[in-house]
Amino acid sequence: MRKYLISLILLIIINPVFAQDNLKQEIEPSTALSLKEAINCALQNNNELKALSSSLSAQQREIGIAKSNLMPHLKFDEIFVSTNNPALDFALRINQRRFTSGDLDNAPGSFNNPNVINNFLTAVTLEQPIYYRKSFVGLDMAKKEYSAQTFDFFRKQEEVSFNVSKTYLSAMTAQEYVNAAKKAVVDSKEHLRIAQVRFKTGLGLYSDVLRTSTAVTKAEQNLVSTNKNLSLTKRALGLLLGKQTSVDINSITPQLGLKNIDYTNTAIASRNDIKSLEAKVENAKNNVKFAESDYFPTVAGFGSYQLYDHRAPFAAEGHNYMAGATMHWELFDGFKTKNVKLQAKDRVIEAQEYLEGFKNQIAYKIYESCQNVEEAQKNLELANSALKTAEEGKRLVLKRWENSLSPMVDLLDAQVNLDKARADVVKTTNDYKVALISLSFESGILFKDLGIE
């Protein structure tokens, strides 16, 4: 009775747990991702993109730092001084409003050998730049640099998405290799079955059984290798998505194809790295203005309110204010500004040449990508044709072998040829898709082609 009671209690406790686990499995969606979902996940979780996002945010702070040079600066000071310096003693007594006619009666001896005097100086000071050309140019430079880094970040997003796309396609290809390997195992086992039947009925040789058995083993070994490659590719995809686990795919990819557009002009207009370089060229020109700023004067206003007391801080035996303006103009600096300006102009030419050279490189990369697409498309067509030929050839050789018209070695050769043809179709299919995605990436329209916002 006691055993039945314990079993009943355990059943009551455990059943809700099992029920909850089953419910959780029903509610949780499948972890298999489409290509678009994988890219969106990478854009949010990729570690390199997160790091660059923080770097971009840090660059944005430079704009605020540059703006601070144009805004008023307000500071507070509390200074304690203890001294018997004659001149300072005289000045502090006046500032503390403690200088009397009695001090004059004791002069000059008291002036030359004063007692120790203490002073607490409380001061609030305001400084306001009025005209500082470098600050205005520096603010514009900070904005341009932030714009350039923003375009670099967008391009890095495209690069990560491109790598995700290639790895996703590699996972699809690895899955197709697994499927092809499974077909090879099934075919080899069927050959072994037929060889065994023929041997048992006296129509075949035992050597055929041994050869087909070896072929089965090789096919199974190839299946093990393809499964390993698939597992590694899924894990590599997870790494790009900022995960420490493998990522399953559902093999859903957007339809891609060649378009009737000028890919080179599209790239020049839309590639973010070109926009980044253009912004850096503009900043190089701003650097010339920054150097020229030393030819101009700087003007600033200031004001200060001060409290003096010999007893305690923040007290006010005496108080005063001071306000005014300053102008600083360096009329000759040994031709330093002239050379800095010429140096900045050289940097402008350097940046412009880098930009033009980069555009030429992009034009070449697009040309190369178009050639790769055409090559991959033709190779895919040839691979599909070869697969049909290999399937028909293997079928005919199998018939001949079953009728004792061909040796086993011909069948094994036909099977090897079929396995290779299947693998070639998988490879060329992947090459074609990668070539199309590479063309979109080089043209700066990857997100548009993949439907990513």
Residue, then its C-alpha position, 0 to 999 in steps of 0.5 A: m500500500r505504501k509503494y502504491l501511495i509513493s507512486l501516486i505522489l510521484l505521478i502527480i508531481i512529474n506529470p505537470v512537468f512533462a505536460q509543461d515541457n510538451l507545451k513548451q515544445e509546441i509553442e516554441p517556433s522552429t529554430a530553422l532560419s531562412l536566409k533573410e532571417a539569418i541576415n536580420c539576426a546577424l545585423q542585430n547580434n554579430n559581435e563585430l557589428k556591435a563593436l563598430s556600433s559602439s565605435l560609431s557612437a563614440q565618434q558621434r560624441e566628437i561632434g558634441i566635443a567640437k560644439s563645446n569649443l563654441m559654447p560658454h565655459l563656466k567654472f568655480d574655484e575655491i583657493f586658500v592662501s597663507t602668506n607673509n609676502p609684502a605685496l600680496d599682504f597689501a593686496l589681500r587686505i585691500n581685497q578683503r576690505r580690511f585695509t584701514s588708516g591705522d595700517l598707514d600709520n604703521a607704515p612703512g615697517s608693517f608693509n615691509n615685514p607683515n604678519v602672516i595673512n590668510n585668504f579664502l578666494t571664492a570665484v565664479t568665472l565665465e568665458q565665452p568664445i566670440y570668434y574662433r575660426k578653428s572651432f567652426v571648421g573643427l565642428d564641420m570636420a567632426k560631422k563629416e568624419y561621423s558621416a564617413q564612419t556611418f557609411d563605413f558601418f553600413r558597408k560593414q553591415e553589407e559585408v557581414s550580410f554577404n558573408v552570412s549569405k555565402t555561409y548560408l549557401s555553403a550550408m545548403t550545398a553541404q546539405e545537398y552533398v549529404n543528400a547526394a552521399k545518401k543516394a550513393v549509399v542507397d545505390s551501392k547497397e542495391h548493387l550489393r543486394i543484386a550481387q549477393v542474389r546473383f552469387k547465391t543463384g550461381l549467376g555471379l562471382y563472389s568477387d563482385v560481392l566483395r567489390t560492391s561491399t567495398a563500394v558501400t563502405k566507401a559511400e558510407q565513409n563519404l556520408v560521414s564526411t559530408n555530415k561533418n562538413l554540414s555540421l561545421t558549416k552550420r556552426a560557422l553560420g552561428l558564429l556570424l550570427g553571434k551565437q555559440t551554437s549551430v544554426d539550422i536552415n530551411s533553405i529559403t533563399p530569394q530569387l536572384g538573377l542578372k538585371n538590365i542595369d549598369y552595375t558599375n554606375t549603380a555601384i558608384a551611386s550606391r556603395n557606402d564605402i565610396k560615400s565614405l571616401e567622398a566624405k573623407v575627401e571633403n574632410a581633407k579639404n576642411n583640413v586646409k581651412f583648419a590650417e588657414s584658421d591660424y591666419f585669423p585672430t581669436v576673440a573671446g569675452f570673459g567675466s568673473y565674480q570673486l569673494y575674499d575672506h580671511r576667516a572661512p571659505f565661501a564668506a565675503e569680507g570683500h567682493n568684486y567683479m571683472a569683465g572684459a574681452t581678449m583678442h589674440w592674433e599671431l602675426f608671424d609663426g615662422f611660416k608654420t601655418k603656410n607649410v601646414k596649409l600646403q601639407a593639407k592640400d597635398r593630403v587632399i590630392e592624396a585622398q582624391e587619388y585614392l577615391e578615383g583608384f578605388k572606383n576603378q577597382i570597383a569597376y574591375k570587381i564588377y566586371e569580374s563578378c559578371q564574368n563569374v556569373e556567366e561562367a557559373q551559369k554555363n557550368l551549371e547547365l553543363a553539369n546538369s547535362a552531364l548528370k543526365t548522361a551519367e544517370e542514363g549511362k549507369r542505368l544501361v551498365l546496370k542492365r548489362w551487368e544484371n544480364s552478365l553482359s558487362p563486368m562489375v568494374d564497369l558498373l562501379d566506374a559508372q557509379v563513381n561517374l554518377d556520384k561525381a556528376r551529382a556532386d558537380v551539380v551541387k557545386t555548380t549550383n552553389d557557385y552560381k548563387v554565390a556569383l549572383i550574390s557577389l555581383s549584388f554585393e560589389s554593386g552595392i545593391l545586396f540589401k535591395d536584392l535580398g529584400i533587407e530593409 
